[in-house]
Amino acid sequence: MKKLTKVLLVCGILFTGFIQLVAAEKKQETFTVGMECNYAPFNWQTNTETESAVAIGSAGYCDGYDVMISQKIADDLDRELVIKKLSWDGLQPALESGEIDAIIAGMTANDERENGIDFTTPYYESEMVMIVRKDSAEEKASSIQDFSGKTVIGQKNTTYDEIIDQIKGVDHATPKATYPEMLLALQNKEVDGITAEMPVAEGVLETNDDLAITTFAKGKGFNVDTSVSIGLKDGTRGTKFFNDVQASLDKISAADRSEMMKLSTKLQPKEGVPTNFFGKVGWIFENNWSLFLYGIQITLLLSIVGTLCGLIIGLILGGVRAVEVDDKDSTLVKGLKRIAHGFVSLYVWIFRGTPMMVQAIFLYSIFRPILHWNALTAGIVIISINTGAYMAEIIRSGIQAVDRGQSEGARSIGMNNTQTMFNIILPQAIKNSFPSIGNQLIVNIKDSSMLNVIGLIELYFQSSSVAGSVMLFTETFFITSIIYLLLTSVATLILNFVEKRLNHVPQNIESEEA
C-alpha cells in the first residue's frame, strides 16, 4: 500500500510537471500582438468572422491590415496569433511588461518612441492628407500653409498631432484620443481640418459623405515620415526573436502588402449606411449588437461584483473604525486600536482622494509583472478596493446611527462585543445605509468605464471600438448613453423594491404595538 502511494505520488508530481511544461510550451508558441482595434482600415473590431479576422476572446473579432500582417508573421514563425485589444496609450506599457510580444498598430517609429521600443523596418508607407468639410474653402487647399489661421487637430500622442505646428500661424487644437471624436469636432465646425493617412481618410469618407480629402502638391505637404513599423520590446534588437520577426516581415512582398490594404479597405464596415441620424443609429446597433451585449456583460460583472466585494471591505473597515478606544482597555489594546484606526483612515484617504482611473493605471502596471493578472481580474480588484473606501464611510455612519441602547441591551443578555456587532449593530447599520450602498452600485455601473485604460473591454471601450470601425461617433455613443441609462434605471427600480421590502413592517406587528 505504501509503495502504491509512493508510485501515485511520483506520477502526480510528474503529471503536474508535464502539464506545466505543456502550458509553458503553449505560451511560447503564441505571438501576442497589441493594437487598438479602433483604427480602420489598419485595425477595427467587428462581430463578423472573415478569413482575415482574429477572435479577441468573447468580444468579437479584430480585422484589418495590421491583423493580416500579424497573421503572416505568426504563420511564418509557426506560432498562434493572439490579438490583444488595448488603448493607444496602453500599448507601450503592455510591451514593456511582457503582456504583448509586439505592437502592430499603425505606429510610426519616431525618435521619442525609439527610446523605449525597438522597431523593425516599415511594413507600410502612406501619404499624409487633411480631412475637411466638403465644399469648404479648405477642400481647395494645395499647401499646408493654406491652413494658416485655421484650426487643425490630430490624434493624441501621435506624430500626426506633432506635425501640425509645421503650418505657420495655425490654431493647434487640443488633440483627441480617437478619430471618431475628431470627426465629430470637424462636423460641428470646432476645427477646420484633421491630419490623417490616406487609407484612414478614405475609410472615413465611406461613412461620412459630408467630408472630403485635401491632398497637397509635391513639396508643399507635411515633412513627416508616413511609414509605420512593428514595435518590439526595447533591448531585443539583435536577438533571435527580433531577427525572426524582421525576416518574416521581409518575406511579405510589396505587392502582397498593397493587396492586403485594398482588401482591408473593402472589408471595412460601410455598406448600407443610412443618411439620417436615427437610421445610422439603427444600422450601427443592428450590425454591432453582440459587441454592445458583451460590453454590457462585463460592465455588470464589474459593477455588481465590485460593489459586493467593496461592501465586504467596507463592513470590515467600517466596523474597525467604529470601535472606540476605551479608557478601560489595556495599553496594548489601545495601541492596536489606534493603529487599526490609522490604517483605515489612510486607506479611505488614499482611495477616496484619487481618481479610479489613476488607481487602475498605477496598480495594474505595478502588480502585473508580479501577479500576472489579466485586465478583468485587475479591474474587479481595483473597483472593489475603490468601492471599499466609500463603503467604509457609509457603514461607519450607519453604525453611528444605531442607538447606543441597542449595544447596552445586547450586553445585558450576555452578548460579547463581537456578537453584538455582527448580530445587532451591523444588520441595522446595513439597513440604515442601504440607499447609500445602492447608490454606490449605480456609480460603479457608470465609473467602470474608467477601467478601459488598462485594456478592459467594458461597455465604453467596446463603444469606442465600434465608433472607430464605422467612424460614426455621435450615433454610436447615442446608443451607449441609452444603454447606460437603461442599466442604471433597472438597477434603481430593483434597489427601490429591495429597500421597500427591508422597510416593510408586518401588519400583525403594527397591531400588537397599537
C-alpha positions as CSV (number, residue, x, y, z in Angstrom):
1,M,0.0,0.0,0.0
2,K,2.8,2.4,0.9
3,K,4.6,1.5,-2.4
4,L,1.4,2.2,-4.3
5,T,1.0,5.5,-2.5
6,K,4.6,6.5,-3.4
7,V,4.1,5.5,-7.1
8,L,0.9,7.6,-7.2
9,L,2.7,10.5,-5.6
10,V,5.6,10.3,-8.1
11,C,3.1,10.0,-11.0
12,G,1.2,13.0,-9.7
13,I,4.4,15.1,-9.5
14,L,5.5,14.0,-13.0
15,F,2.0,14.7,-14.4
16,T,1.9,18.2,-12.8
17,G,5.4,18.9,-14.2
18,F,4.2,17.7,-17.6
19,I,1.2,19.9,-17.6
20,Q,3.3,22.9,-16.6
21,L,5.8,22.1,-19.4
22,V,3.0,21.8,-21.9
23,A,1.5,25.1,-20.7
24,A,4.9,26.8,-21.0
25,E,5.4,25.4,-24.5
26,K,1.9,26.5,-25.5
27,K,2.7,30.0,-24.2
28,Q,5.9,30.1,-26.1
29,E,4.1,29.2,-29.3
30,T,1.9,32.2,-29.3
31,F,2.6,35.6,-31.0
32,T,0.7,38.2,-29.0
33,V,0.2,41.5,-30.8
34,G,-1.3,44.6,-29.3
35,M,-3.5,47.0,-31.3
36,E,-6.4,49.4,-30.7
37,C,-8.9,47.5,-32.9
38,N,-10.2,51.1,-33.4
39,Y,-8.2,52.5,-36.4
40,A,-9.8,51.4,-39.7
41,P,-8.6,50.3,-42.2
42,F,-5.5,49.3,-40.2
43,N,-7.4,47.5,-37.4
44,W,-11.0,47.5,-36.2
45,Q,-13.4,45.4,-34.1
46,T,-16.3,43.6,-35.7
47,N,-18.8,40.8,-34.9
48,T,-18.3,39.4,-38.5
49,E,-15.9,36.4,-38.9
50,T,-13.9,36.7,-42.1
51,E,-10.9,34.8,-43.4
52,S,-8.6,37.5,-42.0
53,A,-10.4,38.3,-38.8
54,V,-9.0,37.0,-35.5
55,A,-11.1,36.4,-32.4
56,I,-10.4,38.6,-29.3
57,G,-11.8,36.4,-26.6
58,S,-15.6,36.7,-26.4
59,A,-15.5,40.3,-27.5
60,G,-15.9,39.6,-31.2
61,Y,-13.1,39.8,-33.8
62,C,-10.4,42.2,-34.9
63,D,-9.8,42.7,-38.6
64,G,-7.8,44.9,-40.9
65,Y,-4.4,45.4,-42.4
66,D,-2.5,45.1,-39.2
67,V,-4.2,41.8,-38.4
68,M,-3.3,40.5,-41.8
69,I,0.3,41.5,-41.4
70,S,0.3,39.9,-37.9
71,Q,-1.1,36.7,-39.2
72,K,1.5,36.4,-42.0
73,I,4.3,36.9,-39.4
74,A,2.7,34.4,-37.0
75,D,2.3,31.8,-39.7
76,D,6.0,32.2,-40.7
77,L,7.1,31.9,-37.1
78,D,4.9,28.8,-36.7
79,R,3.1,30.5,-33.8
80,E,-0.6,31.0,-32.9
81,L,-1.6,34.6,-33.4
82,V,-3.3,36.3,-30.3
83,I,-4.6,39.8,-30.7
84,K,-4.7,41.9,-27.5
85,K,-7.0,44.9,-27.7
86,L,-5.5,47.9,-25.9
87,S,-5.9,51.6,-25.8
88,W,-3.3,53.6,-27.7
89,D,-1.6,54.8,-24.6
90,G,-1.6,51.3,-23.1
91,L,0.4,49.7,-26.0
92,Q,3.9,50.6,-24.9
93,P,3.4,49.8,-21.2
94,A,2.0,46.4,-22.3
95,L,5.0,45.8,-24.4
96,E,7.4,46.7,-21.6
97,S,5.7,44.4,-19.1
98,G,5.7,41.5,-21.5
99,E,1.9,41.4,-21.8
100,I,2.3,41.5,-25.6
101,D,5.2,40.5,-27.9
102,A,4.7,43.2,-30.5
103,I,2.9,46.4,-31.4
104,I,1.4,46.3,-34.9
105,A,-1.0,49.2,-34.8
106,G,0.0,51.7,-37.5
107,M,2.7,53.1,-35.2
108,T,5.4,55.4,-36.7
109,A,9.0,55.0,-35.4
110,N,9.9,58.5,-34.3
111,D,12.9,59.5,-32.1
112,E,10.8,59.6,-28.9
113,R,9.4,56.1,-29.3
114,E,12.7,54.6,-30.3
115,N,14.0,55.4,-26.8
116,G,11.6,52.7,-25.4
117,I,10.8,50.5,-28.4
118,D,12.9,48.6,-30.9
119,F,11.3,49.0,-34.4
120,T,11.6,46.8,-37.5
121,T,11.7,48.2,-41.0
122,P,8.4,49.8,-42.2
123,Y,5.6,47.5,-43.2
124,Y,3.5,50.2,-44.9
125,E,4.1,53.7,-46.3
126,S,1.3,56.2,-46.9
127,E,0.6,59.8,-47.8
128,M,-0.3,62.5,-45.2
129,V,-3.5,64.3,-46.1
130,M,-6.1,66.5,-44.4
131,I,-9.8,65.6,-43.8
132,V,-12.0,68.6,-44.2
133,R,-15.7,69.5,-44.7
134,K,-17.0,69.0,-48.2
135,D,-17.4,72.2,-50.3
136,S,-15.4,74.2,-47.8
137,A,-12.6,76.6,-48.7
138,E,-10.1,74.1,-47.1
139,E,-11.1,71.5,-49.7
140,K,-9.4,73.5,-52.4
141,A,-6.1,74.0,-50.5
142,S,-2.9,72.8,-52.2
143,S,-0.4,73.6,-49.5
144,I,-0.4,73.0,-45.8
145,Q,0.3,76.8,-45.4
146,D,-3.2,77.4,-46.8
147,F,-4.4,76.3,-43.3
148,S,-2.7,79.3,-41.6
149,G,-5.1,80.8,-39.2
150,K,-7.3,77.7,-39.4
151,T,-8.0,75.3,-36.5
152,V,-6.4,71.9,-37.1
153,I,-6.4,68.8,-34.9
154,G,-4.5,65.5,-34.8
155,Q,-4.7,62.2,-32.8
156,K,-3.3,62.4,-29.3
157,N,0.2,61.1,-28.7
158,T,0.9,60.6,-32.4
159,T,3.2,62.1,-35.0
160,Y,0.1,63.4,-36.8
161,D,-0.5,65.8,-33.9
162,E,3.1,67.0,-33.7
163,I,3.3,67.9,-37.4
164,I,0.5,70.5,-37.2
165,D,3.0,73.1,-36.0
166,Q,4.6,73.0,-39.4
167,I,1.7,75.2,-40.5
168,K,2.6,78.8,-39.8
169,G,0.0,80.7,-37.7
170,V,-2.1,77.6,-37.3
171,D,-4.6,77.3,-34.4
172,H,-3.4,73.9,-33.0
173,A,-6.4,72.3,-31.4
174,T,-6.1,70.1,-28.3
175,P,-5.7,66.6,-29.6
176,K,-8.3,63.8,-29.1
177,A,-7.8,60.1,-28.5
178,T,-9.7,58.7,-31.4
179,Y,-10.7,59.7,-35.0
180,P,-14.4,59.5,-34.3
181,E,-14.0,62.2,-31.7
182,M,-12.1,64.4,-34.1
183,L,-14.6,63.8,-36.9
184,L,-17.4,65.0,-34.6
185,A,-15.4,68.2,-33.9
186,L,-14.9,68.7,-37.6
187,Q,-18.6,68.2,-38.4
188,N,-19.6,70.6,-35.6
189,K,-17.2,73.2,-37.1
190,E,-15.0,73.2,-34.0
191,V,-12.0,72.5,-36.2
192,D,-11.3,73.0,-39.9
193,G,-9.1,70.0,-40.6
194,I,-7.8,66.7,-39.3
195,T,-4.4,65.2,-40.2
196,A,-4.7,61.7,-41.4
197,E,-3.1,59.0,-43.5
198,M,-4.7,58.4,-46.9
199,P,-6.1,54.9,-46.1
200,V,-7.7,56.2,-42.9
201,A,-9.1,59.3,-44.7
202,E,-10.6,57.1,-47.4
203,G,-12.2,54.9,-44.8
204,V,-13.7,57.9,-43.1
205,L,-15.3,59.1,-46.3
206,E,-17.0,55.8,-46.8
207,T,-19.4,56.5,-43.9
208,N,-19.3,60.3,-43.9
209,D,-20.4,61.8,-47.2
210,D,-20.3,65.3,-45.8
211,L,-16.5,65.3,-45.6
212,A,-13.7,65.4,-48.2
213,I,-9.9,64.8,-48.5
214,T,-7.4,67.5,-49.2
215,T,-4.1,66.4,-50.8
216,F,-1.1,68.7,-51.2
217,A,1.2,69.5,-54.1
218,K,4.7,68.0,-54.2
219,G,6.9,69.8,-51.8
220,K,4.0,71.6,-50.1
221,G,2.8,68.9,-47.8
222,F,3.9,67.9,-44.4
223,N,7.5,67.0,-43.7
224,V,6.9,63.7,-42.0
225,D,7.7,60.0,-42.1
226,T,4.4,58.3,-43.0
227,S,5.7,54.8,-42.7
228,V,4.6,52.5,-39.9
229,S,6.7,49.8,-38.3
230,I,6.4,46.9,-35.9
231,G,7.4,47.7,-32.3
232,L,9.2,45.1,-30.3
233,K,10.4,45.3,-26.7
234,D,13.3,47.6,-26.0
235,G,16.6,45.8,-25.9
236,T,15.6,42.9,-28.2
237,R,17.3,44.3,-31.3
238,G,19.8,41.7,-32.5
239,T,18.1,38.9,-30.6
240,K,16.8,35.8,-32.4
241,F,13.2,36.8,-31.8
242,F,13.7,40.3,-33.3
243,N,15.6,38.8,-36.3
244,D,12.9,36.2,-36.9
245,V,10.2,38.8,-36.9
246,Q,12.2,41.0,-39.2
247,A,12.9,38.1,-41.5
248,S,9.2,37.1,-41.6
249,L,8.3,40.7,-42.4
250,D,10.8,40.9,-45.2
251,K,9.2,37.8,-46.9
252,I,5.9,39.8,-47.4
253,S,6.3,41.4,-50.9
254,A,5.3,45.0,-51.7
255,A,2.6,43.6,-54.0
256,D,1.1,41.5,-51.2
257,R,1.2,44.5,-48.8
258,S,-0.7,46.6,-51.3
259,E,-3.2,43.9,-52.0
260,M,-3.8,43.5,-48.2
261,M,-4.5,47.2,-47.8
262,K,-7.0,47.1,-50.7
263,L,-8.8,44.1,-49.1
264,S,-8.8,45.9,-45.7
265,T,-10.5,48.9,-47.2
266,K,-13.0,46.7,-48.9
267,L,-13.8,44.8,-45.7
268,Q,-14.2,47.9,-43.6
269,P,-17.8,48.2,-42.4
270,K,-19.6,50.7,-44.7
271,E,-22.3,49.0,-46.8
272,G,-25.9,50.1,-46.4
273,V,-25.2,53.1,-44.2
274,P,-28.4,55.3,-44.0
275,T,-28.1,59.1,-44.4
276,N,-30.3,60.2,-41.4
277,F,-29.2,60.2,-37.7
278,F,-31.7,57.6,-36.4
279,G,-31.2,55.5,-39.5
280,K,-27.4,55.4,-38.7
281,V,-28.2,54.6,-35.1
282,G,-30.3,51.6,-36.1
283,W,-27.7,50.4,-38.6
284,I,-24.9,50.6,-36.0
285,F,-26.9,48.6,-33.4
286,E,-28.2,46.1,-35.9
287,N,-24.6,45.3,-37.1
288,N,-22.9,45.5,-33.7
289,W,-25.5,44.5,-31.1
290,S,-23.4,41.5,-30.0
291,L,-20.4,43.8,-29.3
292,F,-22.6,46.1,-27.2
293,L,-24.0,43.0,-25.4
294,Y,-20.5,41.8,-24.4
295,G,-19.7,45.2,-23.1
296,I,-22.9,45.2,-21.0
297,Q,-22.0,41.8,-19.5
298,I,-18.5,43.0,-18.4
299,T,-19.8,46.3,-17.1
300,L,-22.5,44.5,-15.0
301,L,-19.9,41.9,-13.8
302,L,-17.6,44.7,-12.7
303,S,-20.2,46.8,-11.0
304,I,-22.1,44.0,-9.2
305,V,-19.0,42.0,-8.0
306,G,-17.1,45.2,-7.3
307,T,-20.0,46.6,-5.2
308,L,-20.4,43.3,-3.2
309,C,-16.7,42.9,-2.6
310,G,-16.5,46.6,-1.7
311,L,-19.3,46.2,0.7
312,I,-17.4,43.3,2.5
313,I,-14.3,45.5,2.7
314,G,-16.5,48.4,4.0
315,L,-18.1,46.2,6.6
316,I,-14.7,45.2,8.0
317,L,-13.1,48.6,7.8
318,G,-16.2,50.5,8.9
319,G,-16.6,48.1,11.9
320,V,-12.9,48.7,12.8
321,R,-13.3,52.4,12.5
322,A,-16.4,52.4,14.6
323,V,-14.7,50.6,17.5
324,E,-13.9,53.3,20.2
325,V,-10.8,53.4,22.3
326,D,-12.0,52.7,25.8
327,D,-10.2,54.0,28.9
328,K,-10.6,50.6,30.4
329,D,-8.6,49.0,27.6
330,S,-5.0,47.9,28.3
331,T,-2.2,49.8,26.8
332,L,-1.6,47.1,24.2
333,V,-5.3,47.1,23.1
334,K,-5.4,50.9,22.9
335,G,-2.3,50.8,20.7
336,L,-3.7,48.2,18.4
337,K,-7.0,50.1,18.1
338,R,-5.2,53.3,17.2
339,I,-3.0,51.5,14.6
340,A,-6.2,50.0,13.1
341,H,-7.9,53.3,13.1
342,G,-4.9,54.9,11.4
343,F,-4.7,52.2,8.7
344,V,-8.4,52.5,7.9
345,S,-8.1,56.3,7.8
346,L,-5.1,56.1,5.5
347,Y,-6.9,53.6,3.2
348,V,-10.0,55.8,2.9
349,W,-8.0,58.9,2.4
350,I,-6.0,57.4,-0.5
351,F,-8.7,55.6,-2.4
352,R,-11.4,58.3,-1.9
353,G,-8.9,61.1,-2.7
354,T,-7.5,59.7,-6.0
355,P,-9.4,59.0,-9.3
356,M,-10.1,55.3,-10.0
357,M,-8.5,55.8,-13.4
358,V,-5.2,56.7,-11.8
359,Q,-5.5,53.9,-9.3
360,A,-6.1,51.5,-12.2
361,I,-3.1,52.6,-14.2
362,F,-0.8,52.5,-11.1
363,L,-2.0,49.2,-9.6
364,Y,-2.2,47.3,-12.9
365,S,1.3,48.3,-14.1
366,I,2.9,47.8,-10.7
367,F,1.4,44.4,-9.8
368,R,1.0,42.8,-13.3
369,P,4.7,41.6,-13.5
370,I,4.3,40.0,-10.1
371,L,0.7,38.7,-10.2
372,H,0.4,38.1,-13.9
373,W,-3.3,39.0,-13.7
374,N,-5.4,39.8,-16.7
375,A,-7.4,43.0,-17.2
376,L,-10.7,41.6,-15.9
377,T,-9.2,40.3,-12.6
378,A,-7.3,43.6,-12.1
379,G,-10.5,45.5,-12.9
380,I,-12.5,43.7,-10.3
381,V,-9.8,44.1,-7.7
382,I,-9.4,47.8,-8.4
383,I,-13.2,48.7,-8.4
384,S,-13.6,46.6,-5.2
385,I,-10.9,48.4,-3.2
386,N,-12.1,51.8,-4.5
387,T,-15.6,51.0,-3.5
388,G,-14.4,49.6,-0.2
389,A,-13.1,53.1,0.8
390,Y,-16.6,54.7,0.2
391,M,-18.4,51.7,1.8
392,A,-16.2,52.0,4.9
393,E,-17.5,55.6,5.5
394,I,-21.1,54.6,4.6
395,I,-21.0,51.7,7.1
396,R,-19.3,53.8,9.8
397,S,-22.1,56.4,9.5
398,G,-24.7,53.6,9.6
399,I,-23.2,52.1,12.8
400,Q,-23.1,55.5,14.5
401,A,-26.8,55.9,13.6
402,V,-27.7,52.8,15.6
403,D,-28.9,53.8,19.1
404,R,-26.4,53.0,21.9
405,G,-29.2,51.4,23.8
406,Q,-29.0,48.5,21.3
407,S,-25.5,47.7,22.4
408,E,-26.3,48.0,26.1
409,G,-29.3,45.8,25.7
410,A,-27.2,43.1,23.9
411,R,-24.6,43.1,26.6
412,S,-27.3,42.8,29.3
413,I,-28.4,39.5,27.9
414,G,-24.8,38.2,27.8
415,M,-23.6,39.0,24.3
416,N,-19.9,39.9,23.9
417,N,-18.7,42.8,21.6
418,T,-18.3,40.6,18.5
419,Q,-21.7,39.0,18.9
420,T,-23.2,42.5,19.5
421,M,-21.5,43.9,16.4
422,F,-22.5,41.1,14.0
423,N,-25.9,40.2,15.3
424,I,-27.3,43.5,16.4
425,I,-25.4,46.5,15.1
426,L,-24.3,45.6,11.6
427,P,-27.7,44.3,10.3
428,Q,-29.3,47.6,11.4
429,A,-26.3,49.6,10.0
430,I,-26.7,47.9,6.6
431,K,-30.5,48.6,6.6
432,N,-29.9,52.3,7.5
433,S,-27.2,52.6,4.9
434,F,-29.0,50.7,2.1
435,P,-29.8,53.8,0.0
436,S,-26.2,54.9,0.0
437,I,-25.0,51.3,-0.7
438,G,-27.4,51.1,-3.6
439,N,-26.2,54.4,-4.9
440,Q,-22.7,53.1,-5.0
441,L,-23.8,50.3,-7.3
442,I,-25.2,53.0,-9.7
443,V,-22.0,54.9,-9.5
444,N,-20.0,51.7,-10.3
445,I,-22.1,51.0,-13.4
446,K,-21.0,54.3,-14.8
447,D,-17.5,54.6,-13.4
448,S,-16.5,51.1,-14.6
449,S,-15.8,52.9,-17.9
450,M,-12.6,54.3,-16.4
451,L,-11.1,50.8,-16.4
452,N,-10.7,51.0,-20.2
453,V,-7.3,52.5,-19.5
454,I,-6.0,49.0,-18.6
455,G,-7.5,47.4,-21.7
456,L,-10.6,46.1,-20.1
457,I,-13.2,45.7,-22.7
458,E,-16.3,47.1,-20.9
459,L,-19.2,49.0,-22.5
460,Y,-17.4,52.3,-23.0
461,F,-14.3,50.7,-24.5
462,Q,-16.5,48.5,-26.7
463,S,-18.4,51.5,-27.9
464,S,-15.2,53.3,-28.8
465,S,-14.2,50.4,-30.9
466,V,-17.5,50.3,-32.7
467,A,-17.2,54.1,-33.3
468,G,-13.7,53.6,-34.7
469,S,-14.9,50.9,-37.0
470,V,-17.8,52.8,-38.6
471,M,-16.4,56.3,-38.0
472,L,-19.7,57.5,-36.5
473,F,-19.1,58.9,-33.1
474,T,-22.3,60.7,-32.1
475,E,-24.6,57.9,-33.4
476,T,-22.6,55.2,-31.6
477,F,-22.5,56.9,-28.3
478,F,-26.1,57.8,-28.5
479,I,-26.7,54.0,-28.3
480,T,-24.2,53.8,-25.4
481,S,-25.9,56.6,-23.5
482,I,-29.3,54.8,-23.8
483,I,-27.8,51.5,-22.6
484,Y,-26.2,53.2,-19.6
485,L,-29.5,54.9,-18.8
486,L,-31.4,51.6,-19.0
487,L,-28.9,49.8,-16.8
488,T,-29.0,52.5,-14.1
489,S,-32.8,52.8,-14.3
490,V,-33.3,49.0,-13.9
491,A,-30.8,48.9,-11.1
492,T,-32.7,51.8,-9.4
493,L,-36.0,50.0,-9.7
494,I,-34.6,46.8,-8.2
495,L,-32.9,48.8,-5.3
496,N,-36.1,50.7,-4.6
497,F,-38.0,47.4,-4.4
498,V,-35.4,45.8,-2.1
499,E,-35.4,48.9,0.1
500,K,-39.2,48.8,0.4
501,R,-39.0,45.2,1.5
502,L,-36.4,46.0,4.1
503,N,-38.5,48.8,5.5
504,H,-41.7,46.8,5.4
505,V,-43.3,46.2,8.8
506,P,-45.6,43.2,9.1
507,Q,-49.2,44.2,9.8
508,N,-49.5,41.9,12.8
509,I,-46.6,43.6,14.5
510,E,-48.1,47.0,13.9
511,S,-51.4,45.8,15.5
512,E,-49.6,44.4,18.5
513,E,-47.7,47.7,19.0
514,A,-51.1,49.5,18.9
